[in-house]
Amino acid sequence: MAQKIFKSGVKKEKGWLYFLDKKGNVSRAKMVRRGKKSPKKAPEVVCKCGVKREDGWLYFIDKGGDVARAKMARR
């Protein structure tokens, strides 16, 4: 089960990949489709969250646009 860490409320648009960058901010990058050239643009920051990551957790942007985490299934 995932835990919500930060309520950012980001509205997701089609054609964009949303992720948590190294600084803990929500960023997005244009998705590339087969047969098309990749854009040379750097990812843009959508929301400054400043989330501190801990080992053993997977961080992601959930359906509501909030930052969430789930325990990694490792042995």
C-alpha positions as MATLAB code, in Angstrom:
seq = 'MAQKIFKSGVKKEKGWLYFLDKKGNVSRAKMVRRGKKSPKKAPEVVCKCGVKREDGWLYFIDKGGDVARAKMARR';
ca = [
       0.000    0.000    0.000;
       1.314    3.434   -0.898;
       1.623    6.407    1.459;
       1.080    9.996    0.335;
       4.132   12.087    1.188;
       3.335   15.493   -0.371;
       0.061   16.878   -1.758;
       1.143   18.662   -4.952;
      -2.068   18.197   -6.966;
      -0.282   18.254  -10.332;
      -2.639   17.997  -13.318;
      -1.162   15.417  -15.700;
      -1.269   16.051  -19.455;
      -1.076   13.438  -22.205;
       2.321   12.986  -23.846;
       4.337   13.898  -20.742;
       6.248   11.674  -18.288;
       6.013   12.884  -14.667;
       8.678   11.858  -12.136;
      10.484   12.879   -8.953;
      13.912   14.349   -9.787;
      17.141   14.140   -7.750;
      16.283   17.248   -5.725;
      12.871   15.827   -4.724;
      10.815   18.046   -7.045;
       8.071   16.923   -9.449;
       9.377   17.269  -13.022;
       8.104   16.344  -16.458;
       9.669   15.421  -19.799;
       8.132   15.006  -23.241;
       7.580   11.328  -24.138;
       9.045   10.103  -27.413;
       7.070    7.861  -29.736;
       8.471    5.316  -32.168;
       9.631    6.876  -35.416;
       9.899   10.402  -34.005;
      13.065   12.202  -32.968;
      13.618   12.946  -29.315;
      13.449   16.579  -28.229;
      16.708   18.007  -26.870;
      14.959   19.891  -24.074;
      15.804   19.357  -20.419;
      13.005   18.256  -18.070;
      11.015   21.114  -16.544;
      10.122   21.418  -12.860;
       6.350   21.413  -12.313;
       6.202   21.645   -8.506;
       8.968   22.312   -5.963;
       8.442   19.756   -3.200;
      11.899   19.101   -1.739;
      11.049   15.516   -0.733;
      13.851   13.742    1.155;
      14.223   10.142   -0.019;
      14.860    7.157    2.241;
      16.448    3.834    1.279;
      14.081    0.934    0.608;
      11.211    3.052   -0.740;
       9.940    3.639   -4.302;
       8.790    7.231   -4.898;
       6.276    8.090   -7.651;
       3.522   10.499   -8.731;
       0.100    8.914   -8.115;
      -3.169    9.339  -10.063;
      -4.122   12.451   -8.100;
      -0.817   14.146   -8.947;
       0.573   13.776   -5.423;
       3.956   12.368   -4.388;
       3.622    8.886   -2.892;
       5.927    6.091   -1.788;
       5.699    2.308   -1.476;
       7.958   -0.197    0.249;
      10.255   -1.997   -2.220;
       9.873   -5.758   -2.340;
      13.488   -6.790   -1.782;
      14.904   -9.679    0.160;
];
